Amino acid sequence: AGGAGIPPTVPQPSYHYPWSANILPQIEQSALYNAINKRYLIWNQSQQYGTVVGKVLPPAYFGYVQQQQIPPYRCPSDNTFSGPIDIPAFVMWINYAGSTGVGYYGSVPKAANIALSGEAMSAAPFGVKGLFAFNEPAGYASIKDGTSNTIACAEVTACSVATPTTAGGSVYNQQPTADLYGYVGSPSSPYSANLQPVPIIWGLPNSTVQNWPTGQMQIATAGGQGKSRSNLQVGGGAGTYVSMVFRAALVAFTETATASGPCGMAGVYSNASGGGACGASAGIANAGGGVPPPGFEYASSIGQSGIAGVAPLYNALWLPNSSWPGPDSNHPGVVLAVYADGHSTTVQNSIAFSVWASLNTKNGAEPINSDNL
């Protein structure tokens, strides 16, 4: 969203505030929330940010906003890192991510004339959108499937998991983009719609796949087959390490790896100023000998491993504990999920994909059998 006073014909800047920043007052973090000036980029706001008239300067002890450790956003079971000092540019991670829905669809102008709004929104069909679809604020009235049947957030670790290149194998891809099913190498549109599952109940037009999970799209690996990316070698004793992926606690970093929204329209959703322009993998100094992952705005390395930072979101096209776009945890066999009505429960790695996908859409109209959870 842009700020007040900007002419409507001028594309507005994107300030990169994720859902996790907007709920700070509700988790007893009002002091931090009130210290942030919402009319400016969230990246690098602090007492060092500048003296421009109108900017709120947080107290000196706050440091940069992206470095703040929020206790409710951390899971005690995740000890991959000790704190933001372990990550290049001192960016803090979060152990919970919001559901964008199921699949990768890019973005479209939010208004017929992009110059009037300067904004984009998810191009996904309404039935596959989750509670946190790109740039689409969702109220309770939009959750037609029922708040108790719609997952809002699920667990993620500070390094995510990698899927083996073959089911049950021990060889892994070094870079996260290589793990994405259907990736064809085009940064602007790497996914083909006919590689994604479409529930037959919606009867969506122009769909070559009318069921899930069968058809042309197959889940690359079963839930629970992913392995922690922390110090994980590619395989074969080559000494090459798999890149890690973390969710930033308070910055909606951009990336081109999935084309799931932010980078789908060049010039509309600009970078968060934490690195290179919209997935350019530049600007963050390397902290080791690893190879920075391509396609991510925040990209660096820690020791021998590359590391990428993304917004606090996940894509339910991936089953729990299968690969980095989906949720994962250190709890054996499960991930924790929070529903739109506020209750939480564990979700088994072995959950049927049709049930998992249905739980991650807010308006899919799918019947859900609680015996399958």
C-alpha positions in Angstrom: 0.0 0.0 0.0 1.1 3.6 -0.6 1.0 6.6 1.7 -1.4 9.5 2.0 -0.9 12.5 -0.2 0.3 10.6 -3.2 -1.6 11.5 -6.4 -3.7 8.6 -7.6 -2.0 8.6 -11.0 1.4 7.9 -9.5 2.2 4.2 -8.8 2.5 3.9 -5.0 5.5 2.3 -3.4 5.2 -1.0 -1.5 6.2 -0.8 2.1 6.6 -4.5 2.7 4.6 -4.9 5.9 3.7 -8.6 6.4 0.8 -9.8 8.5 3.2 -10.4 11.4 3.9 -6.7 11.7 0.2 -5.7 11.7 -0.8 -7.9 14.6 2.0 -6.7 17.0 -0.5 -4.9 19.2 -2.5 -8.1 19.7 0.6 -10.0 21.0 1.6 -7.3 23.6 4.1 -5.6 21.3 2.4 -2.2 21.1 5.6 -0.3 21.9 7.3 -1.7 18.8 4.2 -1.3 16.6 3.8 2.4 17.7 7.4 3.1 17.0 7.1 2.1 13.3 6.1 4.7 10.8 3.6 2.9 8.5 4.0 5.5 5.8 7.5 4.4 5.1 9.4 1.2 4.2 9.6 -1.1 7.2 13.2 -2.0 6.3 15.9 -0.2 8.3 13.6 1.9 10.4 15.5 2.9 13.6 17.2 5.7 15.3 19.8 5.4 12.5 17.3 5.6 9.7 17.4 9.4 9.2 16.0 12.7 10.3 13.5 13.3 7.5 10.6 15.3 8.9 7.6 13.1 9.7 9.5 9.8 10.3 9.0 8.1 13.6 12.4 7.4 15.2 12.3 4.4 17.5 14.2 4.6 20.8 17.9 3.8 20.4 17.7 0.4 22.1 15.3 -0.9 19.4 17.9 -1.0 16.7 16.6 -1.8 13.2 13.0 -3.1 13.0 13.9 -6.2 11.0 16.3 -7.3 13.9 13.7 -7.4 16.6 13.2 -10.7 18.4 9.5 -11.3 19.0 9.1 -14.1 21.6 5.7 -15.3 20.4 7.1 -15.7 16.9 9.7 -18.3 18.0 9.2 -22.0 18.5 11.4 -23.4 21.4 12.0 -26.5 19.3 13.9 -24.6 16.6 17.5 -24.0 17.6 19.0 -23.6 14.1 20.1 -20.1 15.0 20.5 -18.4 18.4 19.3 -15.0 17.2 19.5 -12.4 14.4 23.2 -12.0 14.9 23.7 -15.4 13.2 22.1 -14.2 10.0 23.7 -11.7 7.5 22.3 -8.2 8.0 20.9 -9.4 11.4 17.5 -10.2 10.0 15.2 -12.0 12.5 13.2 -15.0 11.4 9.7 -16.2 12.4 8.6 -19.8 13.0 5.0 -19.2 11.8 3.9 -18.5 8.2 0.6 -17.5 6.7 -1.1 -19.6 4.1 -1.3 -18.0 0.6 -3.5 -20.9 -0.6 -2.6 -23.6 -3.1 -0.5 -23.1 -6.2 1.5 -20.4 -8.0 -0.4 -17.9 -10.3 1.5 -14.6 -10.5 -0.3 -11.3 -10.2 -2.7 -8.9 -12.1 -3.5 -5.2 -11.7 -5.7 -4.5 -8.8 -7.6 -1.9 -10.9 -8.4 -1.9 -14.6 -5.9 0.9 -15.0 -2.7 0.1 -13.1 -1.7 3.8 -13.1 -4.8 4.5 -10.9 -3.9 2.1 -8.2 -0.2 1.3 -8.6 -1.0 -2.1 -7.0 -1.3 -5.7 -8.0 -3.1 -8.7 -6.5 -3.0 -12.4 -6.8 -4.1 -13.9 -10.1 -5.2 -17.2 -8.5 -8.7 -18.4 -9.0 -10.9 -17.5 -6.0 -11.2 -21.1 -4.9 -7.5 -21.7 -4.3 -6.7 -18.5 -2.4 -5.7 -18.8 1.2 -6.2 -16.3 4.0 -3.0 -14.5 3.0 -3.3 -14.3 -0.8 -1.0 -11.6 -2.1 -2.2 -8.1 -1.4 -5.8 -9.1 -0.6 -6.8 -8.2 2.9 -9.2 -10.9 4.1 -12.0 -10.3 6.7 -14.0 -13.0 8.4 -16.8 -12.5 5.8 -14.5 -13.7 3.1 -14.0 -17.1 4.7 -16.9 -18.9 3.2 -15.5 -22.4 4.2 -15.8 -21.5 7.9 -13.2 -20.2 10.2 -12.8 -23.5 12.0 -12.1 -25.2 8.7 -9.6 -22.7 7.3 -5.9 -22.7 8.3 -4.4 -19.2 8.8 -0.8 -20.1 9.8 1.4 -23.1 10.2 4.9 -23.7 11.5 8.1 -23.2 9.6 11.7 -23.6 10.7 14.5 -21.1 10.4 16.2 -23.2 7.7 13.2 -25.1 6.1 13.5 -28.6 4.7 14.8 -30.0 1.4 13.2 -32.8 -0.6 15.4 -35.5 -2.1 15.7 -35.5 -5.9 14.1 -39.0 -5.9 11.7 -40.3 -3.4 13.5 -42.0 -0.6 16.9 -41.0 -1.9 19.7 -39.0 -0.2 20.7 -36.6 -3.0 19.5 -33.0 -2.8 19.5 -29.9 -5.0 21.8 -27.1 -3.9 19.4 -24.3 -4.9 15.8 -23.9 -3.8 14.5 -23.2 -7.3 15.5 -26.6 -8.4 13.1 -28.1 -5.9 10.0 -26.5 -7.4 7.8 -28.8 -9.3 6.9 -27.4 -12.7 9.7 -24.9 -12.8 10.7 -24.1 -16.4 13.3 -21.4 -15.8 11.4 -18.2 -16.7 11.7 -15.7 -13.8 8.6 -13.8 -14.8 6.4 -16.9 -15.2 8.1 -20.1 -14.2 4.9 -22.1 -13.5 2.4 -23.5 -16.0 -1.2 -23.7 -14.8 -1.7 -27.1 -16.2 0.9 -28.5 -13.8 -1.2 -27.6 -10.8 -4.2 -29.4 -9.3 -7.7 -27.9 -9.7 -10.5 -29.3 -7.5 -13.3 -30.7 -9.7 -15.9 -29.2 -7.4 -15.2 -25.7 -8.7 -15.5 -26.6 -12.4 -13.1 -23.9 -13.3 -12.8 -23.1 -17.1 -9.7 -23.8 -19.2 -8.4 -26.3 -16.8 -6.6 -29.4 -18.1 -6.5 -31.0 -14.7 -9.8 -31.5 -12.9 -8.8 -33.4 -9.8 -6.2 -33.3 -7.1 -3.7 -34.7 -6.4 -3.7 -36.9 -9.5 -3.4 -35.8 -13.1 -0.5 -34.0 -14.7 0.6 -32.5 -11.4 2.1 -34.9 -8.8 3.5 -34.0 -5.4 7.3 -34.2 -5.7 7.6 -36.0 -2.4 5.3 -37.3 0.3 4.8 -35.2 3.4 7.5 -35.9 6.0 10.2 -36.8 3.5 11.9 -33.4 3.7 15.2 -33.1 5.6 16.4 -30.0 7.5 18.6 -27.8 5.3 20.9 -26.9 8.2 24.3 -28.2 7.2 22.8 -30.6 4.7 25.1 -31.7 1.9 23.9 -32.1 -1.7 25.1 -35.7 -1.5 27.8 -38.0 -2.8 30.4 -36.6 -0.4 31.0 -33.6 -2.7 31.1 -31.1 0.2 28.5 -28.9 -1.4 25.8 -27.7 0.9 22.1 -27.1 0.3 20.9 -23.5 0.6 18.6 -22.6 3.6 15.4 -20.6 3.4 13.9 -18.6 6.3 10.9 -16.4 6.7 11.6 -12.9 7.9 9.7 -11.9 11.0 8.8 -8.4 10.0 9.8 -7.9 6.3 7.9 -9.1 3.3 10.9 -9.8 1.1 10.4 -10.2 -2.6 11.5 -13.1 -4.8 11.2 -14.3 -8.4 11.6 -18.0 -7.7 7.9 -18.8 -7.5 6.3 -15.9 -9.3 3.6 -16.2 -6.6 2.7 -12.6 -6.5 5.2 -9.9 -5.5 7.4 -10.1 -8.6 4.7 -11.0 -11.1 4.5 -7.4 -12.4 7.7 -5.5 -12.8 7.7 -2.0 -11.4 4.5 -2.4 -9.5 5.8 -4.2 -6.4 9.3 -2.9 -5.8 12.0 -4.5 -3.6 12.0 -4.2 0.2 15.4 -2.5 0.1 16.9 -5.4 2.0 18.8 -6.6 -1.1 18.6 -6.4 -4.8 15.6 -5.3 -6.9 12.7 -7.8 -6.7 14.6 -11.1 -6.6 17.9 -10.0 -7.9 19.9 -11.7 -5.2 22.2 -8.7 -4.5 22.9 -6.3 -1.7 23.5 -8.6 1.2 27.1 -9.3 2.0 28.2 -12.9 2.0 29.0 -14.3 5.5 30.8 -17.4 4.2 31.7 -19.5 1.3 28.3 -20.7 0.2 26.6 -19.7 -3.0 23.7 -17.2 -2.6 20.5 -18.6 -4.0 19.3 -16.9 -7.2 15.9 -15.4 -7.5 15.6 -14.0 -4.0 15.9 -10.3 -3.0 17.5 -11.4 0.3 20.3 -13.8 -0.6 23.6 -14.5 1.1 25.5 -17.3 2.7 26.4 -18.7 6.1 29.5 -20.8 6.2 29.3 -23.2 3.3 25.5 -22.8 2.9 23.6 -20.2 0.9 20.6 -18.6 2.6 17.5 -16.9 1.3 14.9 -14.8 3.1 11.3 -14.7 2.1 8.1 -13.2 3.4 6.4 -15.1 6.3 4.1 -17.1 4.0 3.9 -20.7 2.8 2.2 -22.4 -0.2 0.0 -25.3 0.5 0.8 -26.9 -2.9 3.4 -28.6 -0.7 2.5 -31.1 2.1 3.8 -30.6 5.6 7.5 -31.3 6.0 8.1 -32.0 2.3 10.0 -28.9 0.9 10.7 -25.2 1.6 7.6 -23.6 0.0 5.4 -25.5 2.5 5.4 -25.7 6.3 7.8 -27.7 8.4 8.7 -28.2 12.0 11.0 -30.1 14.4 8.0 -31.9 16.0 8.1 -35.6 14.9 5.5 -36.4 12.3 3.5 -33.1 12.5 3.3 -29.4 12.1 1.3 -27.1 14.3 -1.4 -25.1 12.5 -3.6 -22.1 13.7 -7.0 -21.8 12.2 -8.9 -18.6 11.4 -11.1 -19.0 14.5 -8.0 -19.0 16.7 -7.8 -22.7 17.7 -4.7 -24.7 17.0 -4.0 -28.3 16.3 -1.3 -30.6 14.9 -1.5 -31.7 11.3 0.0 -35.1 10.4 2.7 -35.3 7.7 0.6 -38.1 6.2 -2.5 -36.0 5.8 -4.3 -36.6 2.4 -3.4 -33.9 -0.1 -7.0 -33.2 -0.9 -7.8 -32.5 2.8 -4.7 -30.4 3.3 -5.4 -28.3 0.3 -9.0 -27.8 1.2 -8.0 -26.6 4.7 -5.8 -24.0 3.1 -8.4 -22.3 1.0 -10.9 -19.9 2.4 -13.6 -20.1 -0.3 -13.3 -23.5 -2.0 -16.6 -24.9 -0.9 -15.1 -28.4 -0.3 -16.6 -30.7 2.3 -14.0 -31.8 4.8 -14.1 -35.1 6.8 -12.6 -34.5 10.2 -11.7 -38.2 10.4 -9.0 -37.5 7.7 -7.2 -34.7 9.7 
